């Protein structure tokens, strides 16, 4: 590494180069916590404080989830920052979460001086080694001259192909060294060439299959939203008369109020959606992974179907479900190309058959609103929230993980992409509150509703302090409080003879906790109080936490037991 005089006007410290590189990549905000090994970067950041907003989170895990929430809400690359050792390792969970859910992120971490690497120095951890399995790439930078190239590559990797997290771990001496930066570096990414357009022969074959299908079905996943393909999906579905199911991460890719919309399939999906999968003769999976929560027992999934799988990641095609046609490409471009090759078709009898199944099973799955004087059911909360969302203007909903997550997916109407932000692949409790922080910054003119259980809320609610410090007022938090780790308790009830081992959960008065943070806190115990509480939240120009104290032992139905076919659903509470 060539050192340059501090008096050379063209030279910059590595830390200054890092800041300048972020500006050049269009970064406007990052989430982080300073510490010893990353201090030179924070020192340089002061010079860029008018161009780079730094949000000081209360825990590095919160910073990582906030970057995820920002990325998911905006479609841009989220950025988080931490120091070496425990600061960096606290980011492992959000990095793994982003990797599973294909969320574009760049993670900046400080590292001990290069001369100390491998010596077990204070707060030294092999962070690149730790994160290799859960990132698209992990860089260790020991030479400041490499920083412009590394940053260019990292942002390109994070935002292209199948999106995901990229780590840049920079030694302290590389941050401090002065070099003359080369801002036109050539990227060095041998073998990395994401394909966007899809192979024309495969697209034509898929178009023929869909044209000749009698019982076609489209399954829309996260890739539809990531590629901005919702318009192309709508066009294909309407042109071919093909009904559409949407995975958890696909919710909003196809409007729930459309005549061809069937809702969510899978473990907690609707009976008619799952049976449509089992009866269809052509299944088009657009941007979904065929994960086990969708397929159930893989060998029994879609047994009558010829499968078309469209995905930007070639490794996903044929990985879990055999396919007739695999198309590697961007969802929007592939769907547009397919639509041009297919004549207009209708499948009225097939759609009517699915609606008959829906009419048979949906009433048993409907959660009826209770009288105002009754105890509070979770479904009362979602009934009130759903009505408010569609009457009150633009919104996003950020959920945590558990029963409330599935009720949110089932019981709210999803009509626009990027309105649901949730942890799907990793299923990370504690995701919601910090992710909402990032979403609120990405969408400052929208109301950000957090739906979280009492378990997940107690993991990361300290980020309310961050929200308050940042002056963010568009976040409203609905705690679905049943005094249990609810989803685990449900399994214990149904399959483990009600052995509630490790699931009963106590907690503080959440309304008072909110007030301690300087937010408004409300407590709701009866169905008749739900609408008033939601109205108050909307009328309050600040953070509001509503503690919905719901019936403790209410289950999410329908459900597919572990290891069973999606055709083997439990549709309601078994008889005692």
C-alpha positions as CSV (number, residue, x, y, z in Angstrom):
1,X,0.0,0.0,0.0
2,X,1.4,3.4,-1.0
3,X,1.3,6.0,1.7
4,X,0.7,9.6,0.7
5,X,1.5,12.8,2.5
6,X,-1.3,14.3,4.5
7,X,-0.5,17.5,2.6
8,X,-1.3,16.0,-0.8
9,X,-4.6,17.6,-1.7
10,X,-5.7,14.5,-3.8
11,X,-5.2,12.0,-1.0
12,X,-7.9,10.7,1.3
13,X,-8.0,8.5,4.3
14,X,-9.6,5.1,3.8
15,X,-12.4,6.3,6.1
16,X,-13.0,9.4,3.9
17,X,-13.1,7.1,0.8
18,X,-15.7,4.9,2.5
19,X,-17.9,7.9,3.1
20,X,-17.4,9.3,-0.4
21,X,-18.1,5.8,-1.9
22,X,-21.4,5.7,0.0
23,X,-22.4,9.1,-1.4
24,X,-21.5,8.0,-4.9
25,X,-23.7,4.9,-4.5
26,X,-26.6,7.1,-3.6
27,X,-26.8,6.1,0.0
28,X,-28.7,8.7,2.1
29,X,-29.1,6.9,5.5
30,X,-27.3,4.2,7.5
31,X,-28.0,2.5,10.8
32,X,-25.3,1.7,13.2
33,X,-23.4,1.9,16.5
34,X,-19.8,3.1,16.8
35,X,-16.9,1.4,18.5
36,X,-13.1,1.2,18.6
37,X,-12.3,-0.5,15.3
38,X,-14.8,1.6,13.3
39,X,-14.0,5.0,14.9
40,X,-12.0,6.4,12.0
41,X,-15.0,5.9,9.8
42,X,-17.2,7.8,12.3
43,X,-14.6,10.5,12.5
44,X,-14.7,11.0,8.7
45,X,-18.5,10.8,8.7
46,X,-18.7,14.1,10.5
47,X,-17.5,15.8,7.3
48,X,-20.3,14.1,5.4
49,X,-23.1,14.7,8.0
50,X,-25.1,16.9,5.6
51,X,-25.1,14.1,3.0
52,X,-25.1,10.9,5.0
53,X,-27.7,10.4,7.8
54,X,-26.6,8.2,10.6
55,X,-29.3,6.6,12.8
56,X,-27.8,5.6,16.2
57,X,-29.6,2.3,17.1
58,X,-29.7,0.8,20.6
59,X,-28.4,-2.6,19.5
60,X,-26.6,-3.8,16.4
61,X,-29.3,-6.3,15.7
62,X,-31.7,-3.4,15.6
63,X,-29.4,-1.6,13.1
64,X,-29.4,-4.6,10.8
65,X,-33.1,-5.1,10.9
66,X,-33.6,-1.3,10.4
67,X,-31.5,-1.6,7.2
68,X,-33.6,-4.5,6.1
69,X,-36.8,-2.6,6.7
70,X,-35.5,0.4,4.7
71,X,-34.4,-1.8,1.8
72,X,-37.7,-3.7,1.8
73,X,-39.8,-0.5,1.8
74,X,-37.7,1.5,-0.7
75,X,-36.3,-1.2,-3.0
76,X,-32.8,0.3,-2.4
77,X,-29.8,-1.1,-0.7
78,X,-29.9,-0.9,3.1
79,X,-26.7,0.0,4.9
80,X,-25.7,-0.8,8.5
81,X,-22.5,-0.2,10.5
82,X,-20.8,-1.8,13.5
83,X,-17.5,-2.2,15.1
84,X,-15.4,-5.4,15.3
85,X,-16.0,-8.4,17.6
86,X,-19.3,-8.3,19.4
87,X,-20.6,-5.3,17.4
88,X,-20.1,-7.3,14.2
89,X,-21.4,-10.6,15.5
90,X,-24.6,-8.9,16.7
91,X,-25.3,-8.4,13.0
92,X,-25.2,-12.1,12.2
93,X,-29.0,-12.6,12.7
94,X,-30.1,-9.7,10.4
95,X,-27.5,-10.7,7.8
96,X,-28.9,-14.3,7.8
97,X,-32.4,-12.9,7.7
98,X,-31.6,-10.7,4.7
99,X,-29.9,-13.6,2.9
100,X,-32.9,-15.9,3.3
101,X,-35.3,-13.1,2.2
102,X,-33.1,-11.8,-0.7
103,X,-32.9,-8.3,0.8
104,X,-30.2,-6.0,-0.6
105,X,-27.8,-4.8,2.1
106,X,-24.3,-3.7,2.5
107,X,-22.8,-4.2,6.0
108,X,-19.8,-2.1,7.0
109,X,-17.7,-3.3,9.9
110,X,-14.5,-2.2,11.5
111,X,-11.8,-4.7,12.1
112,X,-8.6,-4.7,14.2
113,X,-5.4,-3.5,12.6
114,X,-4.0,-5.7,9.9
115,X,-0.9,-6.5,12.0
116,X,-3.2,-7.9,14.7
117,X,-5.2,-10.2,12.5
118,X,-5.0,-13.8,13.7
119,X,-3.5,-12.8,17.2
120,X,-6.8,-13.0,19.2
121,X,-6.5,-9.2,19.7
122,X,-9.1,-7.4,21.8
123,X,-12.5,-7.5,19.9
124,X,-11.0,-9.4,17.0
125,X,-13.4,-11.8,15.3
126,X,-13.1,-13.4,11.9
127,X,-16.2,-11.8,10.6
128,X,-15.7,-12.5,7.0
129,X,-15.3,-16.2,7.9
130,X,-18.4,-16.1,10.0
131,X,-20.5,-14.5,7.3
132,X,-19.4,-16.3,4.1
133,X,-22.3,-18.8,4.4
134,X,-25.0,-16.1,4.8
135,X,-23.8,-13.4,2.3
136,X,-23.5,-13.1,-1.4
137,X,-19.9,-12.1,-0.7
138,X,-17.7,-11.0,2.3
139,X,-14.7,-8.7,1.8
140,X,-11.8,-8.2,4.2
141,X,-10.1,-4.9,3.2
142,X,-6.5,-4.2,4.4
143,X,-5.5,-1.7,1.8
144,X,-7.3,1.6,1.5
145,X,-6.6,1.7,-2.3
146,X,-9.0,-1.2,-2.7
147,X,-11.9,0.6,-1.2
148,X,-13.4,2.3,-4.3
149,X,-13.5,-1.1,-6.2
150,X,-14.8,-3.0,-3.2
151,X,-17.6,-0.6,-2.6
152,X,-18.6,-0.5,-6.2
153,X,-18.6,-4.3,-6.4
154,X,-20.5,-4.7,-3.1
155,X,-23.4,-2.4,-4.1
156,X,-23.6,-4.1,-7.5
157,X,-23.7,-7.6,-5.9
158,X,-26.2,-6.6,-3.3
159,X,-28.6,-5.1,-5.9
160,X,-28.3,-7.4,-8.9
161,X,-29.3,-10.9,-9.7
162,X,-30.9,-12.5,-6.6
163,X,-30.4,-9.6,-4.2
164,X,-28.8,-10.1,-0.8
165,X,-26.3,-8.9,1.8
166,X,-22.7,-8.1,1.2
167,X,-20.1,-7.6,4.1
168,X,-17.2,-5.1,3.9
169,X,-14.9,-5.6,6.8
170,X,-12.2,-2.9,6.9
171,X,-9.2,-3.0,9.2
172,X,-8.5,0.1,11.3
173,X,-5.2,0.9,9.6
174,X,-6.9,0.7,6.2
175,X,-9.4,3.3,7.4
176,X,-6.5,5.5,8.6
177,X,-4.1,5.2,5.7
178,X,-4.0,8.0,3.0
179,X,-4.2,7.1,-0.7
180,X,-5.2,8.8,-3.9
181,X,-8.5,7.0,-4.7
182,X,-9.3,5.7,-8.2
183,X,-13.0,6.3,-8.7
184,X,-13.2,4.5,-12.0
185,X,-12.1,1.0,-10.9
186,X,-12.8,-2.1,-12.9
187,X,-14.9,-4.6,-11.1
188,X,-13.4,-8.1,-10.5
189,X,-16.3,-10.5,-10.4
190,X,-15.3,-13.5,-12.5
191,X,-18.2,-15.9,-13.1
192,X,-20.9,-13.5,-11.8
193,X,-23.2,-12.7,-14.7
194,X,-26.9,-12.5,-13.7
195,X,-29.2,-13.3,-16.5
196,X,-32.3,-11.0,-16.8
197,X,-34.0,-11.8,-20.1
198,X,-34.5,-15.5,-19.8
199,X,-33.8,-18.0,-22.6
200,X,-36.3,-17.6,-25.5
201,X,-36.8,-21.2,-26.2
202,X,-37.7,-21.9,-22.6
203,X,-40.1,-19.0,-22.5
204,X,-41.8,-20.2,-25.7
205,X,-42.1,-23.7,-24.2
206,X,-43.7,-22.3,-21.0
207,X,-46.1,-20.1,-23.1
208,X,-47.3,-23.3,-25.0
209,X,-47.8,-25.1,-21.7
210,X,-49.9,-22.3,-20.2
211,X,-51.8,-21.8,-23.5
212,X,-52.8,-25.5,-23.5
213,X,-53.6,-25.8,-19.8
214,X,-57.1,-26.6,-18.6
215,X,-56.5,-25.9,-14.9
216,X,-53.6,-23.4,-14.8
217,X,-52.4,-21.7,-11.6
218,X,-49.8,-19.0,-11.0
219,X,-47.9,-18.8,-7.7
220,X,-46.3,-15.4,-7.1
221,X,-43.4,-15.0,-4.7
222,X,-41.0,-12.4,-3.5
223,X,-39.3,-12.2,-6.9
224,X,-42.3,-10.5,-8.4
225,X,-42.1,-7.7,-5.9
226,X,-38.3,-7.4,-6.0
227,X,-38.4,-7.0,-9.8
228,X,-41.4,-4.7,-9.9
229,X,-43.3,-7.3,-11.9
230,X,-46.7,-6.9,-10.4
231,X,-48.0,-5.1,-13.5
232,X,-46.7,-7.9,-15.7
233,X,-48.2,-10.5,-13.4
234,X,-51.6,-8.9,-13.6
235,X,-51.4,-8.7,-17.4
236,X,-50.5,-12.4,-17.8
237,X,-53.2,-13.5,-15.3
238,X,-55.9,-11.5,-17.0
239,X,-54.9,-12.4,-20.5
240,X,-54.9,-16.1,-19.7
241,X,-57.7,-16.2,-17.1
242,X,-55.3,-17.9,-14.7
243,X,-56.0,-17.7,-10.9
244,X,-53.1,-16.6,-8.7
245,X,-51.9,-17.6,-5.2
246,X,-49.4,-15.4,-3.4
247,X,-46.8,-16.6,-1.0
248,X,-46.1,-14.8,2.3
249,X,-43.5,-12.7,0.7
250,X,-45.5,-12.4,-2.4
251,X,-48.6,-10.8,-0.7
252,X,-49.4,-7.5,-2.5
253,X,-47.9,-8.7,-5.7
254,X,-51.4,-9.5,-6.9
255,X,-54.3,-7.5,-5.5
256,X,-56.5,-9.5,-3.0
257,X,-59.6,-7.9,-4.3
258,X,-59.1,-9.1,-7.9
259,X,-61.5,-11.9,-9.2
260,X,-58.5,-14.2,-9.9
261,X,-56.9,-13.8,-6.5
262,X,-56.9,-16.8,-4.3
263,X,-54.8,-15.6,-1.3
264,X,-52.0,-17.4,0.4
265,X,-51.1,-21.1,0.2
266,X,-49.0,-23.3,2.4
267,X,-48.9,-24.2,6.1
268,X,-51.3,-21.5,7.2
269,X,-52.8,-20.8,3.8
270,X,-56.4,-21.2,2.7
271,X,-57.8,-24.6,2.0
272,X,-59.0,-23.6,-1.5
273,X,-55.6,-22.2,-2.4
274,X,-53.8,-25.4,-1.4
275,X,-56.4,-27.6,-3.1
276,X,-56.0,-25.5,-6.3
277,X,-52.3,-26.3,-6.2
278,X,-53.0,-30.0,-5.7
279,X,-55.5,-30.1,-8.6
280,X,-53.9,-27.8,-11.2
281,X,-52.4,-29.2,-14.4
282,X,-49.9,-26.4,-15.0
283,X,-48.3,-24.4,-12.1
284,X,-46.3,-21.3,-12.9
285,X,-44.1,-20.3,-9.9
286,X,-42.8,-16.8,-10.4
287,X,-40.1,-15.7,-8.0
288,X,-40.8,-18.2,-5.3
289,X,-38.4,-20.7,-3.6
290,X,-40.7,-23.7,-3.1
291,X,-39.8,-23.6,0.6
292,X,-41.2,-26.2,2.9
293,X,-43.8,-23.8,4.5
294,X,-45.4,-23.6,1.0
295,X,-45.0,-27.1,-0.3
296,X,-45.6,-29.2,2.9
297,X,-44.3,-32.7,2.1
298,X,-42.5,-32.0,-1.2
299,X,-43.1,-35.4,-2.8
300,X,-46.8,-34.8,-2.6
301,X,-46.8,-31.2,-3.9
302,X,-48.8,-30.4,-7.1
303,X,-48.9,-34.0,-8.1
304,X,-50.9,-33.4,-11.3
305,X,-49.0,-30.4,-12.5
306,X,-46.4,-29.7,-15.1
307,X,-44.3,-27.0,-13.3
308,X,-42.9,-23.9,-14.8
309,X,-40.4,-22.2,-12.5
310,X,-39.2,-18.6,-13.2
311,X,-36.4,-17.4,-11.0
312,X,-33.4,-15.0,-11.2
313,X,-31.3,-17.6,-9.2
314,X,-30.5,-20.7,-11.3
315,X,-29.7,-22.7,-8.1
316,X,-33.4,-22.6,-7.0
317,X,-34.7,-24.2,-10.2
318,X,-35.2,-27.9,-9.6
319,X,-33.7,-27.7,-6.1
320,X,-36.8,-28.9,-4.2
321,X,-39.5,-29.5,-6.8
322,X,-38.9,-31.1,-10.2
323,X,-39.8,-28.8,-13.1
324,X,-40.9,-29.2,-16.6
325,X,-39.6,-25.8,-17.7
326,X,-37.0,-23.7,-15.8
327,X,-36.5,-20.1,-16.8
328,X,-33.6,-18.2,-15.3
329,X,-34.4,-14.5,-15.6
330,X,-35.9,-11.3,-14.2
331,X,-39.6,-12.0,-13.3
332,X,-40.9,-8.8,-15.1
333,X,-39.0,-9.4,-18.3
334,X,-39.9,-13.1,-18.5
335,X,-43.6,-12.5,-17.7
336,X,-43.8,-9.7,-20.4
337,X,-42.2,-12.0,-22.9
338,X,-44.6,-14.9,-22.1
339,X,-47.6,-12.7,-22.3
340,X,-46.7,-11.6,-25.8
341,X,-46.8,-15.3,-26.9
342,X,-50.1,-16.3,-25.4
343,X,-53.5,-15.7,-26.9
344,X,-56.4,-14.6,-24.7
345,X,-58.0,-17.4,-22.7
346,X,-60.6,-18.0,-20.0
347,X,-60.9,-20.7,-17.5
348,X,-64.3,-19.9,-16.0
349,X,-65.2,-23.5,-15.0
350,X,-61.8,-24.0,-13.2
351,X,-62.1,-20.7,-11.3
352,X,-65.8,-21.5,-10.4
353,X,-64.6,-24.9,-9.1
354,X,-62.0,-23.2,-6.8
355,X,-64.7,-20.7,-5.6
356,X,-66.9,-23.6,-4.7
357,X,-64.2,-25.1,-2.6
358,X,-63.7,-21.7,-1.0
359,X,-67.4,-21.4,-0.3
360,X,-67.3,-24.8,1.4
361,X,-64.3,-24.2,3.6
362,X,-63.9,-20.5,4.1
363,X,-66.8,-20.1,6.6
364,X,-65.1,-22.6,8.9
365,X,-62.0,-20.5,8.7
366,X,-63.8,-17.1,9.2
367,X,-63.1,-15.4,12.5
368,X,-66.3,-13.7,13.5
369,X,-66.4,-10.4,15.4
370,X,-67.6,-10.8,18.9
371,X,-70.0,-8.6,20.8
372,X,-68.6,-5.5,22.3
373,X,-68.8,-6.9,25.8
374,X,-66.9,-10.1,25.0
375,X,-63.3,-10.9,25.7
376,X,-60.9,-9.7,23.1
377,X,-60.1,-12.1,20.3
378,X,-57.1,-11.6,18.0
379,X,-59.4,-11.5,15.0
380,X,-61.2,-8.4,16.4
381,X,-57.9,-6.6,16.3
382,X,-57.3,-7.6,12.6
383,X,-60.8,-6.8,11.6
384,X,-60.5,-3.2,13.0
385,X,-57.0,-2.8,11.6
386,X,-58.0,-4.0,8.1
387,X,-60.9,-1.5,7.9
388,X,-58.7,1.3,9.1
389,X,-55.8,0.6,6.7
390,X,-58.0,0.9,3.6
391,X,-59.8,4.0,4.8
392,X,-56.9,6.0,6.1
393,X,-54.4,6.4,3.3
394,X,-51.1,4.9,2.4
395,X,-49.6,2.4,4.8
396,X,-47.0,-0.3,5.4
397,X,-47.4,-3.2,7.8
398,X,-44.3,-4.6,9.5
399,X,-44.8,-7.9,11.4
400,X,-42.7,-9.9,13.8
401,X,-42.9,-13.7,13.7
402,X,-45.5,-16.0,15.2
403,X,-49.2,-16.4,15.3
404,X,-49.8,-12.7,14.8
405,X,-47.7,-12.9,11.6
406,X,-50.0,-15.5,10.1
407,X,-53.2,-13.7,11.1
408,X,-51.8,-10.6,9.5
409,X,-51.1,-12.5,6.3
410,X,-54.6,-14.2,6.4
411,X,-56.9,-11.4,7.6
412,X,-55.6,-8.2,6.0
413,X,-56.3,-7.4,2.4
414,X,-53.1,-7.0,0.4
415,X,-53.6,-4.8,-2.6
416,X,-50.2,-3.2,-3.3
417,X,-46.6,-4.5,-3.4
418,X,-44.2,-3.6,-0.6
419,X,-47.0,-3.0,1.9
420,X,-46.1,-6.1,3.9
421,X,-42.6,-6.3,5.4
422,X,-41.9,-9.5,7.4
423,X,-39.3,-12.1,8.2
424,X,-40.1,-15.2,6.2
425,X,-37.2,-17.5,5.5
426,X,-35.3,-17.1,8.8
427,X,-38.5,-16.4,10.9
428,X,-36.7,-13.9,13.1
429,X,-38.4,-12.8,16.3
430,X,-37.5,-9.2,17.2
431,X,-37.6,-8.2,13.6
432,X,-40.6,-5.9,13.6
433,X,-39.8,-2.8,15.7
434,X,-36.4,-2.0,14.2
435,X,-37.5,-3.0,10.7
436,X,-40.4,-0.5,11.1
437,X,-37.8,2.2,11.9
438,X,-36.1,1.6,8.6
439,X,-39.5,1.5,6.7
440,X,-40.6,4.7,8.4
441,X,-37.5,6.5,7.1
442,X,-38.0,5.1,3.6
443,X,-41.7,6.0,3.6
444,X,-42.1,9.1,5.8
445,X,-45.5,10.1,4.4
446,X,-47.1,6.7,5.1
447,X,-48.4,5.2,8.3
448,X,-46.2,2.3,9.4
449,X,-48.1,-0.2,11.5
450,X,-46.1,-2.7,13.5
451,X,-47.9,-6.0,14.4
452,X,-45.9,-7.8,17.0
453,X,-46.4,-10.5,19.7
454,X,-45.5,-9.9,23.3
455,X,-42.6,-12.2,22.9
456,X,-41.0,-10.5,19.9
457,X,-41.8,-7.1,21.3
458,X,-39.7,-7.7,24.4
459,X,-36.7,-8.6,22.3
460,X,-36.2,-5.3,20.5
461,X,-38.6,-2.7,21.9
462,X,-35.6,-0.6,22.9
463,X,-35.5,0.7,19.4
464,X,-38.5,2.8,20.3
465,X,-35.9,5.0,21.9
466,X,-34.1,5.3,18.6
467,X,-37.4,6.1,16.9
468,X,-38.1,8.9,19.4
469,X,-34.6,10.3,19.1
470,X,-34.9,10.5,15.4
471,X,-38.2,12.4,15.7
472,X,-40.1,9.7,13.7
473,X,-43.8,10.0,14.3
474,X,-45.4,7.8,11.7
475,X,-45.1,4.4,13.6
476,X,-48.0,2.8,15.4
477,X,-47.4,-0.5,17.3
478,X,-50.0,-3.1,17.8
479,X,-48.9,-5.7,20.4
480,X,-51.0,-8.9,20.1
481,X,-50.4,-9.9,23.8
482,X,-51.5,-13.4,24.7
483,X,-49.0,-14.1,27.5
484,X,-47.4,-17.0,25.6
485,X,-44.9,-17.7,22.9
486,X,-48.1,-18.3,20.9
487,X,-47.1,-20.3,17.9
488,X,-45.0,-22.7,20.0
489,X,-47.8,-23.0,22.5
490,X,-50.2,-23.9,19.6
491,X,-48.0,-26.8,18.6
492,X,-47.7,-27.9,22.2
493,X,-51.5,-27.9,22.5
494,X,-52.2,-29.7,19.2
495,X,-49.3,-32.2,19.1
496,X,-47.7,-32.4,22.6
497,X,-50.6,-33.0,25.0
498,X,-50.7,-29.4,26.2
499,X,-47.2,-29.6,27.7
500,X,-46.7,-25.8,27.8
501,X,-42.9,-26.1,28.4
502,X,-41.1,-22.8,28.2
503,X,-44.0,-20.9,26.6
504,X,-45.9,-19.0,29.3
505,X,-44.6,-15.5,29.1
506,X,-44.9,-12.5,31.5
507,X,-44.1,-8.9,30.7
508,X,-44.3,-5.3,31.8
509,X,-47.3,-3.0,31.3
510,X,-46.6,-2.2,27.7
511,X,-48.6,1.0,27.8
512,X,-46.5,2.3,30.7
513,X,-43.3,1.1,28.9
514,X,-44.3,3.2,25.9
515,X,-44.9,6.2,28.1
516,X,-41.4,5.7,29.6
517,X,-40.0,6.1,26.1
518,X,-42.1,9.2,25.6
519,X,-44.6,7.6,23.4
520,X,-48.3,7.2,23.9
521,X,-49.5,3.9,25.4
522,X,-53.0,2.4,25.3
523,X,-54.4,-0.8,26.7
524,X,-57.3,-2.7,25.0
525,X,-59.1,-5.6,26.7
526,X,-62.5,-5.8,24.9
527,X,-63.6,-5.9,21.3
528,X,-65.6,-2.6,21.6
529,X,-62.4,-0.7,22.4
530,X,-60.5,-1.7,19.3
531,X,-61.7,0.9,16.8
532,X,-61.4,3.7,19.3
533,X,-57.8,2.7,20.0
534,X,-56.9,2.6,16.3
535,X,-58.6,6.0,15.8
536,X,-56.6,7.4,18.6
537,X,-53.4,6.1,17.1
538,X,-54.2,7.7,13.8
539,X,-55.1,11.0,15.5
540,X,-51.9,11.1,17.6
541,X,-48.9,12.7,15.7
542,X,-46.4,10.5,17.5
543,X,-45.5,6.9,18.2
544,X,-48.3,4.9,19.8
545,X,-48.2,1.5,21.4
546,X,-51.5,-0.4,21.8
547,X,-51.4,-3.4,24.1
548,X,-54.1,-5.6,22.8
549,X,-54.6,-8.2,25.6
550,X,-56.2,-11.0,23.6
551,X,-57.6,-14.4,24.6
552,X,-54.6,-16.5,25.6
553,X,-55.3,-19.8,23.8
554,X,-56.5,-19.0,20.3
555,X,-55.0,-20.9,17.4
556,X,-54.2,-20.1,13.8
557,X,-56.2,-22.2,11.4
558,X,-56.0,-23.7,8.9
559,X,-52.7,-25.4,9.3
560,X,-50.7,-28.2,7.8
561,X,-48.9,-30.4,10.4
562,X,-45.2,-30.7,9.9
563,X,-44.3,-33.3,7.3
564,X,-47.8,-33.6,5.9
565,X,-49.1,-32.8,2.4
566,X,-50.8,-29.4,1.9
567,X,-53.9,-31.5,1.1
568,X,-53.9,-32.6,4.8
569,X,-55.0,-29.5,6.6
570,X,-56.4,-29.0,10.0
571,X,-59.2,-26.5,9.4
572,X,-60.5,-25.9,12.9
573,X,-60.1,-26.7,16.6
574,X,-60.1,-30.5,17.1
575,X,-62.7,-31.8,19.5
576,X,-61.3,-32.2,23.1
